[in-house]
Amino acid sequence: MNSGQMLAHYRILERLGAGGMGVVYKALDTRLNRAVAIKVLPPESVADPVRRQRFIQEAQAASAIEHPNIVTIYEIDEVDGQHFIAMQYVAGQTLRALLGRGGLPLSDTLRYGVQMADALAAAHQQGIVHRDLKPENVMVAQTEGRQGQVKILDFGLAKLTE
């Protein structure tokens, strides 16, 4: 997808990254006038029912958990063969990017670790196990020059427990 292209009522602004389950774009929700992240399932994956089901399961798992440290899912949809998840856009850096700068101060490590543990505990209480927690799937929000709130992303490999 290219900058300026529309997907439903979302205007694509820029590509943020790609992973095994899709390509993520920053977009503008033209109805609510807010930035969102859009994860688009690649066309070659749409034909694979297992990958399509995992994509749906990701949206369902993450949307079942209301927690300040888990990214909020707004909707899952399909337009003209494009399957996508619209979710909260988190301005900041991945934990991987922050670690790549030579580690973190102990106070940040503890603050981020407590937030991640709290989020995972909330998921586990809902019977959801993330199964792919890694620094690339953790965003650290940055507002007004300050880093702080952690958001766990990508529940693509989540498993629902009994």
C-alpha positions as CSV (number, residue, x, y, z in Angstrom):
1,M,0.0,0.0,0.0
2,N,1.2,3.5,-0.7
3,S,0.9,6.8,1.2
4,G,-2.4,8.5,0.5
5,Q,-4.1,5.2,-0.5
6,M,-7.5,4.6,1.2
7,L,-8.5,1.3,3.0
8,A,-12.1,1.7,4.0
9,H,-12.1,5.0,5.9
10,Y,-8.4,4.9,6.7
11,R,-5.8,6.9,4.8
12,I,-2.4,5.2,4.7
13,L,0.3,7.6,5.9
14,E,3.4,5.5,6.1
15,R,4.7,1.9,6.4
16,L,5.8,1.1,10.0
17,G,7.1,-2.4,9.6
18,A,6.4,-6.0,8.6
19,G,6.3,-9.3,10.3
20,G,5.2,-12.9,9.8
21,M,1.5,-12.0,10.0
22,G,1.4,-8.8,7.9
23,V,2.5,-5.3,7.1
24,V,1.8,-2.5,9.6
25,Y,1.0,1.0,8.4
26,K,0.4,4.3,10.2
27,A,-2.9,5.6,9.0
28,L,-5.5,8.3,9.6
29,D,-9.0,7.3,10.7
30,T,-10.8,9.9,8.6
31,R,-14.1,9.4,10.5
32,L,-12.6,10.1,14.0
33,N,-9.6,12.1,12.8
34,R,-7.0,10.2,14.8
35,A,-3.9,8.2,14.0
36,V,-4.2,4.4,14.0
37,A,-2.0,1.5,13.1
38,I,-3.3,-0.8,10.4
39,K,-2.1,-4.4,10.1
40,V,-2.8,-5.8,6.6
41,L,-2.7,-9.5,6.0
42,P,-0.6,-10.1,2.8
43,P,-2.6,-11.3,-0.2
44,E,-0.7,-14.6,-0.4
45,S,-1.8,-15.4,3.2
46,V,-5.5,-14.7,2.6
47,A,-5.8,-18.0,0.6
48,D,-4.3,-19.9,3.6
49,P,-7.2,-20.6,6.0
50,V,-4.8,-21.3,8.9
51,R,-3.0,-17.9,8.6
52,R,-6.3,-16.1,8.0
53,Q,-7.7,-17.8,11.2
54,R,-4.6,-16.8,13.2
55,F,-5.0,-13.2,12.0
56,I,-8.6,-13.2,13.2
57,Q,-7.6,-14.9,16.5
58,E,-5.0,-12.1,17.0
59,A,-7.6,-9.5,16.8
60,Q,-10.0,-11.4,19.0
61,A,-7.4,-12.2,21.7
62,A,-6.1,-8.7,22.0
63,S,-9.6,-7.1,21.9
64,A,-10.7,-9.4,24.7
65,I,-8.3,-7.7,27.1
66,E,-8.9,-4.2,28.4
67,H,-5.6,-3.1,29.9
68,P,-3.6,0.1,29.6
69,N,-0.4,-1.9,28.7
70,I,-2.0,-3.8,25.8
71,V,-2.6,-2.2,22.5
72,T,-6.3,-1.4,21.9
73,I,-8.0,-3.1,18.9
74,Y,-10.6,-0.9,17.1
75,E,-11.8,-3.3,14.4
76,I,-11.1,-6.1,12.1
77,D,-12.4,-5.9,8.5
78,E,-12.0,-6.9,4.9
79,V,-12.3,-4.5,2.0
80,D,-11.8,-5.6,-1.6
81,G,-9.9,-8.7,-0.5
82,Q,-7.7,-6.8,1.9
83,H,-8.0,-8.2,5.5
84,F,-6.9,-5.8,8.2
85,I,-6.9,-5.0,11.8
86,A,-7.2,-1.3,12.9
87,M,-5.6,-0.6,16.3
88,Q,-4.3,2.0,18.6
89,Y,-1.2,3.8,17.2
90,V,1.6,4.1,19.7
91,A,4.1,6.8,19.1
92,G,7.5,5.7,20.5
93,Q,10.0,3.0,20.0
94,T,10.1,-0.8,20.3
95,L,11.9,-2.2,23.3
96,R,14.3,-3.8,20.8
97,A,15.3,-0.3,19.5
98,L,15.8,1.0,23.0
99,L,17.9,-2.0,24.0
100,G,20.0,-1.6,20.8
101,R,21.2,1.7,22.2
102,G,23.3,-0.1,24.8
103,G,20.8,-1.3,27.4
104,L,18.5,0.5,29.8
105,P,18.9,2.1,33.2
106,L,17.8,-0.1,36.0
107,S,14.8,2.2,36.9
108,D,13.5,1.9,33.3
109,T,14.0,-1.8,33.2
110,L,12.0,-2.3,36.4
111,R,9.3,0.2,35.3
112,Y,8.9,-1.6,31.9
113,G,9.1,-5.0,33.4
114,V,6.3,-4.3,36.0
115,Q,4.0,-3.0,33.2
116,M,4.7,-6.0,31.0
117,A,4.1,-8.4,33.9
118,D,0.8,-6.6,34.8
119,A,-0.4,-6.8,31.2
120,L,0.5,-10.5,30.8
121,A,-1.2,-11.2,34.1
122,A,-4.4,-9.5,32.8
123,A,-4.2,-11.6,29.6
124,H,-3.7,-14.8,31.6
125,Q,-6.7,-14.0,33.7
126,Q,-8.7,-13.9,30.4
127,G,-7.3,-17.3,29.5
128,I,-4.9,-15.8,26.8
129,V,-1.2,-16.7,26.6
130,H,0.8,-14.4,24.3
131,R,3.4,-16.9,23.2
132,D,5.5,-14.4,21.2
133,L,6.6,-11.8,23.7
134,K,9.9,-10.3,22.5
135,P,11.4,-6.8,22.4
136,E,10.0,-6.2,18.9
137,N,6.5,-6.8,20.2
138,V,6.7,-4.2,23.0
139,M,6.3,-0.5,22.3
140,V,7.5,2.1,24.7
141,A,5.3,5.2,24.2
142,Q,7.0,8.5,24.0
143,T,5.1,11.7,24.8
144,E,6.5,15.2,25.2
145,G,10.1,13.8,25.2
146,R,9.4,11.3,27.9
147,Q,9.4,7.5,27.6
148,G,7.1,5.6,29.8
149,Q,4.1,3.5,29.1
150,V,4.6,0.1,27.7
151,K,2.2,-1.4,25.1
152,I,2.3,-5.1,24.3
153,L,1.5,-5.8,20.6
154,D,1.1,-8.7,18.2
155,F,-1.1,-11.4,19.7
156,G,-0.8,-13.4,16.4
157,L,0.5,-16.5,18.2
158,A,-1.8,-16.1,21.2
159,K,-3.3,-19.3,22.6
160,L,-6.6,-19.5,24.4
161,T,-6.3,-21.8,27.5
162,E,-8.9,-24.1,28.8
